C-alpha cells in the first residue's frame, strides 16, 4: 500500500521559514536514549505505516529538496519515493501525480503533512472500499472540508463553507486501486479543474460513486499557522502527560515461573 503525502505547498500561513514547512520541528522523540526534535510530517508518515503503508510517496515542488535530504529513501521500514509537482495547483493535482508510481492493484492512503492527529492507528479503521474518509470532530469546521453523512455514507463534502452542516471533517482518506483510477479519470474528464478534492468527490458522488465516512478520529490540529503550532504543542504535551500518568498508575506485574521451568532452569 502507498501513502501519498502532498508536500509541494508554499506554507504561506506560517512563513518566513528557512526550510520546508513539512520539516517544522514539533515535539520530540527519543532514539537510543537521545531526545531529538521531530519534524511535523513524521507524525503522518508514522501513522501511514501503522495504517498498512509500506511505501511512501512525497509529492514535492522543485525547491523542496530538503525533504528528500531529511527522509532519504526509507523511514521506519517503508520505502520512500519522490514525485515533482512543478506548480502548486491544488490537492487533486498533487495526489494524481503519484499515479506514476502507484501500481494498478495498489490501494493508497492520503494525508496532509502539516497536521497532527490522534489516535495514531486510526487509519486501520478505514475499510477496503473505493473511497473512505477518516473523520475528526473540530470546533471550527468552516476552515476545513466538512463531511455530511447519511449513516456512514458520505452525501456531500462542504468545502470551507461559512456555516457547514457538520462539525466532522476529513483528516485522511483511503482509496482502493480501482477508486484511485476512477477518481483520476473523472478529474481528467473534468479538465483537471478541481483544485480541492472535495469538489471532485461531490462530482463522483453525483455520478453514482460511493464513499464511506468513519468517525474514528479524536483530535486534529492543523499546524500550518502559529495558533495551530501552539495548539499542537499543547496537544502533544497533554498526551505525554496522560501516558506518564497511566504508567505511574499501572500496578506492578508479578512474574510467575512454572514449577517445571524453574526446576530445569528454563527461562533464565
N, C-alpha and C positions, 0 to 999 in steps of 0.2 A: 504494500500500500504506500502511496505517495502522500506526503504532507506538502501542500503548496503554500508558500509564505510570500505574499506580495510586499515587497520592500523597496519599491522604486520612488515612493513619495518623498517630497521635499521636507516635510516636517516643519512647515512654516509657523505652526502654532507654538512651537517651543524653541525656536531659533532666538539668538545665534548659538550654534554648537560647532565645535571644531571637528565633528565626526558625524557619522550617520546616526539618526535618531534611534535606530534599532539597537545601537550599542550603548545607549544611555544606561549608566550604572544605576540599578535599582535593587536595593537589598544586597545580600551577600550569601555565599555558600562556603562550606568548609571541605577542602580536599586534602587528604593525607595530613590532617591536623592543622592545616593552614587556611585561614579565612581569607577570601578574596572577593572583590566586587563581582556582581552578576549583571550581565547585560540584559536589558528588558526582554529582548527577543529569545533569550534562552528559556524563559518560562514557557513560551509557546512550543518551542522545539521539544522540550521535555514532555509536555502534555500530549503532543502528537505521537511521540514514541510510546507513551503509556497507552494511547488510543489505538496502537497497532501499526503505525507507520514505521517502515524500515528504510525508507528513502525520503529525503527532504529536498525540495526544490525552492531555492530563494530566487525570486524574480526581482532583479535589481536594475538600477539605472547605470549608465556607463561610469558615472563618477563615484560609485559606491564600492570600490574595490576593498575598502577597509572591512566590509562584511566578509568577503572572501578570505582576507587575511586573518580575521578573528576565528572563523569556524573551520576553515580548511576543507578537507574532503570527507570528514566524518565527525560525528558527535554522538556520544552515548550508544555506540553500536550501529547507528544509522548512517548510511552513505549520504553525501550531500552533493547536489548539482546546482549550477547557477545558470539562469537564463536572463538575457538582457531585454529590458523594456526601454527602447530608445527615448520615449517621451512619456511623461506621466499622463496617461489617457484613461485613467479610471480602473476600477477593480476588475471589471469583466475582461478588459484587455490584458491585464496582468495575469489573471487566472488562466486564460486560454492560451497565452504564450507558453505555458508549461506543457501544452499538448505535444510539443516536440520531444519530450522525454517520457511522458506518461504512456504506457503500453495500452493496447486495445482491450485488455482484460483486467486492468488495474483500477481499483477504486481510489478515491482521493479524499483527503481531509483538507479543509481550508480554514485558516485563522489569520488574525491580524497581529503583527509582531510588536505593536506598541500597546498591548493590553495585558493585564494580569487578571486571572480569574480562578475561582475555586468552585468545586473540588478539582484536584489535579487530574483525576481519572474520569472526568465527566464525559469525555468523548466515547468511552466504552458504552455509554447508554444509547448511542445513535445506532439505529437498525441499518441493515444492509438493504437499503431500498434506493430508488433512483435519486432521491434528494431528501435529506433530513437535516434539521436545524437544531443546534444546542442553544436552549433559551435561558436567559437570565432576567430576573426582576430588577428594575432600576427605578430611581426616583424621577429621573428626567428622560423619559423615552423619546421626547421630541428631538433630542440630539443624535438619535440612532435610527436604526431600521426596526420599527415595531412590528411584531408578528400578530396577526389576527387569526385565531384558531376557531375551528368548529370541531369539538372533541380534540383529537390530536392531529387533525388535518389542517394544513395551512390554507386559509382562504384569501389572505391578502397580506402584502408587505407594505406598510406605510412608511415611506422613505422620508425621514426627517420632517414629519408633519408637525405643525404647531400644537395641535390637540389630537394626539393619536388615540385610537380606541383601545389600546392595550399598553400595559407597562412592562410587557415581556419583549425583549429584544433578542436578536440572534447574536451570539458571540463567536460561533464557529459553525461549520457545516460539513456534511459528508455527501459525496456523490458516488454512485456506483459507476462502473466503467461506461455502461450504456447511458446513464444520466449525464455524465460529463460530456459525452459525444452529442447527445440530444440538445443540451443547452448551448454547446459550442456552435452547432449547426444553426440553431434558432438565432443566436447572436449574429452570425454571418448573414442570415436571411434578412435580418432587421437592419442590415447595413452597418453593423458594429456601432449602432447609435446609442447603445445603453452604456452610460458611464457607471451607473450604480447596479449592483447585482439584483437589488430588489425590483427594479423596473423590468429587468429581463425575466425574473421569476414570475412576476404578475402576468406577463405575456404568456409564459409557459403554462401557467395555471389556466389562463383563459382559453388555451388551445387543447385543454384536456389533460395536461400533465398533473402529477400529484406530488405533494411534499408533506413531510411529517415534522411536527414541532415537538421537541422533548424538553420538558421543564426540569432538567437535571442540574441546572446551574444555581449557585447560591449567591456568589458575589462577583462583580465585574467592574473593572476600572480601566478607563481609557487614559493611558499615561502620556498622551500627546499634548497635554497642557500642563502648566505649572500647578494648577489646582489638582489635576489628575495625578501628577507626580507625588504631591504631598499625600493625597488620599491613598495611593498605592503603598507608600512607605508606612503609613499608619496601619493599613490592612495587613501587610507582611509582619509587622511587629506584633500585632494582635494575634496572628496565627502562631507565631513563635511562642508568645506567652501562653497561649492555650495549650500547645504541645508540652511546654515545660510543666504546666500545672497537671496535665494528665500523667506525665512521668512521675511527678512527685507523689501523686495520689494512688499510683498503682501499687498494690501490696506486693511484697517480695514473694517470688515463686520458690517453692521448695522442690528441689530436685530429688526424685525418688529413683534409686537404682535397684532394679530387680535383684532378688537374692542370688539367683543363679549367675548373673553378670558380676555381682560383687564378689562372689566367691572365686570366680575364674579370672578376675582382674580385667574383664572386658569393659570398655567404655572409659578407660583411664588414659 
